Amino acid sequence: MRRDGLVTGIPLLCIAFAMFVATFCFPFFAGAADDTPSEQRQVIRVAGDNWFPPFEFEVNGTFQGFNVDMMNALSIETGITFEFYPMPWSEALKALESGRVDAIQGMKYSKERASLYAYSEPYFTSTQAIFVLKDNYSVFSLGDLQHRKIAVQEGDISGEALQRLPDAVVLAGENQEEAIQMLLEHKVDAVIGNQITGQYLLQSDGQQDKVKLVGDPISPTNYGMVVLKRNEQLLEPINAGLRKIKTNGTYPKIERKWFGEYIYPSTRNIRGLLTYFIIGLTAITCVLLIILWWNFTLKKELKKRVDTYKKTLDELARKDRMQSLGQLVAGIAHEIRNPITSILSYAQLLPTKYENKEYREFFAQHVTGEVMRLNRIVGELLDFARDKPPEKTTFAISETVQAVVLLFHQLFENQRIVVRLEVPESCVVWADAQQIKQVLINLFKNAIDAMEDGGHLQITAYSDGPHVMMTIEDTGEGIDPRDLANIYEPFFTRKAGGVGLGLSICYRLMAENNGGIEVESKKGTGTKVTLKLPGEQGESEHA
């Protein structure tokens, strides 16, 4: 899982495609293509820790993580090619000092390090923390570690914090995971290391219930790329690129990708829990107010339509929809009210029972549980507007096509559209079935809108080596040749009342499933859409 070596720099177009998939298909990358010839591109050799997740880590020869995505985004903005050299952290420092690499892609700032290296503009705030076993009740702060055994990562900045503990016994591991393993094996009393990395490793290994954080965060400071002082000029285009990705929306998407899942800290800090409770309660209240306002607005609109149409069938249908909406709102309110009531009850007793240790532990445990429950409810509500990574399976594409045709059966009949299917059951693909179904729904909608006066819709599929090719061809009004170059742009549409997201979503979902989409059209004669999907053998490649 860990090895030193070069992760070869990727050609620019491949980088753009990989970033498109890996960072939830950022739409802003579409305009970031670089026309600089490869022989003129500047190449910077960059070292990184081969096991420092989620910042940077190597798995099965693939170097990935927050820092790697940042370098790829900078490559797109600046035209610089970054050659990655993953290795143990202590070796990365030696490689920079010896000139074997030009830069280290992420390093925490300190005065001591600043005397040796030149830093880029910061793009993150890094924090160290103290990790101890859950049953340790004698270590609460850095000062409690005198005369104790402490594990750190070799070469890590934690060593500077240990200068305040001259009597401590320090054991160094090649990476932070080895340091945490020493703690779990009772070889040391504590670990000092990066807070996010430690929590990430514990959660990934299912060990979060055995270890806790104690004390205040240790020296939160800036984090950025570094070079030797004599190579400081290398940072000028990098700093310009950093400013661009912070303003064009790229940075927050990379940050959410790698740090979006919050790992709850030790339950000892009741003040911190109350802060999370207040934030969560405020968010839930806002969501409820929006839902209630929406419900009130819809009821007002319903009344206006009832007055206009009297007791028509249309009126009855709208009343039925309003009843369903009311049930939905009532259900959501019921789900949210229960945890809020529990939290409020616990909070009201807190001032009088704060000195009671058992109550504090009870409060920390139950309030955390209720806040997490609220968080899950809100997460489910927001799932309607949030992208999800594909859940790939092997399935026959014919079943999905038939399901979508059945969905639009009535519309086809109403608009006198004749559908012909030539999709053999032998065409099996490796993709997210629901996402591919969404692609077909969007394309069928476009075809139906283009054939208002009737026509023919031909759906054909066949195996082509490692891929399954599918064509959806209609005899509709077609697309103006001047618009073909813009059809994948979000919100671009010529359709009255259209939103312009259908083909943009199709493009994104196909890319997420390692596929492709191509549109051919002639004004007045129809449109042909070709989908390229990974075949059944793709399962072994992507499993």
Buried (B, 14 or more C-beta within 10 A) or exposed (E): EBEBEEBEBBEBEEBBBBBBBBBBBBBEBBEBEBEEEEEEBEEBBBBBBBBBBBBBBBEEEEBBBBBBBBBBBBBBBBBBBBBBBBBBBBBBBBBBEEEBBBBBBBBBBBEEBEEEBBBBBBBBEBBBBBBBBEEBEEBEEBEBBEEBBBBBBBBBBBBBBBEEBEEBEBBBBBBBBBBBBBBBEEEBBBBBBBBBBBBBBBEEEEBBEBBBBBBEEBBEBBBBBBBBEEBEEBBEBBBEBBEBBEEBEBBEBBBEBBBEEEBBBBBBBBEBBBEBBEEBBEEBEEBBEEBEEEBEEBEEEBEEEBEEEEEEEEBEEBEEEBEEBEEEBEEBEEBBEEBBEBBEEBBEEBEEBEEEEEBBEBBBEBBBEBBBBBBEBBEEBEEEEEEEEBEBEBBBBBEBBBEBBEEBEEEBEEBEBEBEBEBBEEBBBBBBBEBBBBBBBBBBEBBBBBBEEEBBBBBBBBBEEEBBBBBBBBBBBBBEEEEEEEBBBBEBBEEEEEEBBBBBBBBBBBBBBBBBBEBBBEEEEBBBBBBBBBBBEBBEEEE
